[in-house]
Amino acid sequence: MPKATAFLIIATFVVGCDFRPSAGNEAQPEPTGAEDVLVYLASAGSYRLIGKEPDSDKTFLGKLTMSHQGRRLQILRTVDGVTMEGVGTVENQVLRIRYGSGDSSFEGTYLLQSDPDNYYARITGYLYKVDQKTGHPVETKNPGLEVLFPEASMKPTK
């Protein structure tokens, strides 16, 4: 299927969908356009995670999975055997993930772009520690860095 046709089919689906939160759910930011919704839909999946810890030069490898839960993304992030649960939302082509485990809370802010060759999401971002009392990111001159690579098999482009 040509890329233009696939995009048109997805765009038609998105325009016809109602992405408003249902009654009783916490209000979610509305997508700013069809492009944000397309990125949200394409982001679910399993990713290899490569990063650098906040306030450190220590690097790490891990795994991150995203699945749809209403208008949010449910996140499971595993690094060094520690799994953190989180919630992600897409706002103006930015994926914001808030998650924690025990005494550690973090917020990640990631740029979302689509790869023009294969439809895989390109996800790169900064990771900040969050003050658990205020809920705000802790000021730092050395934020964490993360990049996510999809684990799905990639077909060569023609």
Secondary structure, DSSP 8 states (H G I E B T S, - for coil): --HHHHHHHHHHHHHH---S--TTS------SSHHHHHHHHHH-EEEEEEEE-TTS--EEEEEEEEEEETTEEEEEEEETTEEEEEEEEEETTEEEEEEEETTEEEEEEEEEEE-TTT--EEEEEEEEEB-TTT-SB---SS-EEEEEEE-S------
